[in-house]
Amino acid sequence: MIRHIPKSEFPEFVAALWGKQGWQTTVTEKSGKSFVALQRDGAEGLIWTKPGTGDAVSGQELQQFVGICKKFGVNEGAVVTPGTFSEDAEKLGSQAGVQLVDGEKLRTIVEARELHDLVERFADGGGDESDSDEDGFSLPISIPESVPLPDEVPRKAGAVVFVAILAIVAATVVAPMILGTGGTVQTDGGWNVTANSTAPSNATGALEVRWNAKRVSKLNPKSGDDGVYKLTDGKKFLLVSMNVTNAGSDSLGLRPQAFALRSNGTLHGYQPLKNTTGFQPSVLDGGESTSVWFVFSIDADAPNATIVTTGRLRRDHVRTQFSHDETLTVET
């Protein structure tokens, strides 16, 4: 039904959807593109609304939006489309800290908030009513942000413009069966870290993940001071190493977005680092293994943290079995 919304109405539909969360929205056009400016309680953001054309939003198109955000000093940006994003666009969005909302996520939001009437109204070309909703539904979820180098200006803290809407996506996906805890690590500083092995009911693929983790105050994946990544006060890194094996017969795509960390009731995405990564997207053939590392940024006083899989693996019908391996080196 979302795909039936006329292209001319799609920006207004997106504005109405965020208006349901109590955001003040303004639809504007620049350089032939439609944007929704957001503001609430001092937080601001910009959404590029990209009506579906049959083609995935490309990395080049997303690069243009990143340039617009930089030009106008936008700290929180998102691209919303009823279609899909190319692999290059997804990679760039992760690196640039731009949220990507595709048709599947939009449908999840509509289902979660029972906003079918809103979709129908815009699909019928009647979407000119006010849609502000001060009682917006909100759940806690962290949005990954690029970690600045020491000589960079950090991104604006606390302006999590897209939390309320995007949290619905994370909160309403049907949870897989939890098979048990795949081991425990007691880190320096008192974190109790575990990993949840899971299996969707329709699992057709399988991953076996050996993992280990440690708490660190800074990262130095490259030699020299220019490669040191530091955090603000009250935060620490959890550095995770994994050896991932495709235990099935069919090839499986593997991306860092397939894993997350739950701590203090918040779901944290992995922390992208500028100009370096320990987890390149790849395809594993049956029986093939790869070793990766990545980091999460969480509260220093958090008592517990659990590594979990995200909807990406569930949508691919992948069973994931974690097992802690204390012999696995935890280094960048």
Protein Blocks (a to p, Z undefined) as FASTA:
>chain_A
ZZmpcfklmmmmmmmmmmmnopacddddeehiacddddeehiacdddddddehiacdfkl
mmmmmmmmmmnopabdcdddfbdcdfklmmmmmmnopacddfklmmmmmmmnopmlmmmm
mmnopacbcfbdfkbccdddddddddddfkbccddehiafklmmmmmmmmmgccdddfbj
ebjaddehhiacdddddddfklcbdcdddddddddfbdcfbgcjklpccddehiacdddd
dddddfbfbdcdddfklpccdeehiacdddddehiafbdcddddehiacdddddddddfk
lmbdcddddfklmmnopacdddddfkbccdZZ
